[in-house]
Amino acid sequence: MSTIFLLLILLLGFLITFQIAKASEYVGVLKGEKKNFEQNNRINGFLMIVFLVLGLIGVYWCNELFRGKILGESASLQGEKIDTMLYITITITGIVFVLTQVLLFWFAYKYQYNEKRKAFYFPHDNKLELIWTVIPAITLTVLVGFGLYYWFNITGEAPKEALQVEVTGKQFGWIFRYPGKDNVFGKKYYQNISDKDGNTLGLIWDDPATHDDIVVQSEMYIVKDQPVKLIINSRDVVHDVGLAYFRMKMDAVPGTPTTMWFTPKYTTDEMKKKLGNPDFEYEISCDQMCGRGHYTMRGIIKVVTQDEFTLWKLKQKPNFVQVFPDKDPANPPKTDTTKGTAAVVNPDAAKMVVRR
């Protein structure tokens, strides 16, 4: 119903515009072509100035209305520098935007057609071309230089104490892997991937380093004030790890791991208070169109204290134990004693050893 109503409004607007244009055409015929042209020219010049003023007021109003209210301040130390770079860029381009738009619309008004004025044409001016080529080139080079500096910083070598998390994108969700006590990721092979068997990353079970790797989905836990290094992969198509609140972004490419690192500044609970939103959660989104369910590809990032992270990690079972529960060290073999004889059941060997 609302769609039909909207279409009727658009149709009505078109009919009104059409009738106004026809009426203006008839008035022009009655007044004479020359007089009508001059009148329309003055009206258009005046409307240019009105549009300029209203446009600049609108830009200023939108800036004051939404500045700092959509994402708030950066939630990572590296994001602060990226914000600074963006503010510098916006300031420079904003000044250029205002100057060029004011000149554009003012010239359209001031130099509107006048039969007493003749246009002056000049085909070439070395000084002007030098100015509008060299100055923008230098400015853009400086801005690109800052961008490369920050880019190499967040994609370079992370601090030794950084928490390592492997992030794998799939249609349409995220899988997170943490190394176990050995702090080493086990090997994996894409042909071993099997959601049915619980091996969502294709871990190679013959590699002992995989036996303590923790694999979780939907939620990633990281620690406040501790650098975190993300090792980013994809299981199928190209995805993109988007961390808007941390000002981070990196492609997830099949077969080509990428990395980036940052240091969180606020826990999730602290951010809820800062934003006044009790339902706030840090989000990991896919910023690369990856299929029909792209819009649903969302994960949660929990930024917690070190104690909370340690407690959470202790509660997690390694992926190996989830796939092979009989090999869980927390579940010792069952024993049965009858008349002085102890029977120990060994599930792996499927046999009974009798001790007398």
Buried (B, 14 or more C-beta within 10 A) or exposed (E): EEEEEEEEEEEEEEEEEEEEEEEEEEEBEEEEEEEBEBBEEEEEBEEBBEEBEEEBEEBEEEEEEEEEEEBBBBBBBBBBBBBEBEEEBEEBEEEEEEEEBEEEBEEBBEEBEEEEEEEEEEEEEEEEEEEEEEEEEEBEEEBEEBBEEBEEBBEEEBEEEBBBBBBBBBBBBBBBBBBBEEEBBBBBEEEBBEEEEEBBBBBEBEBEBBBBBBBBEEBBBBBBEBBBBBBBBBBBBBBBBBBBBBBBBBBBBEEEEBBBBBBBBBBBBBBBEEBEEEEBBBEBBBBBEBBEEBEEBBBBBBBBBEEBBEEBEEEBEBBBBBBBEEBEEEEEEEEEEEEEEEEBEEEEEEEEEEEE
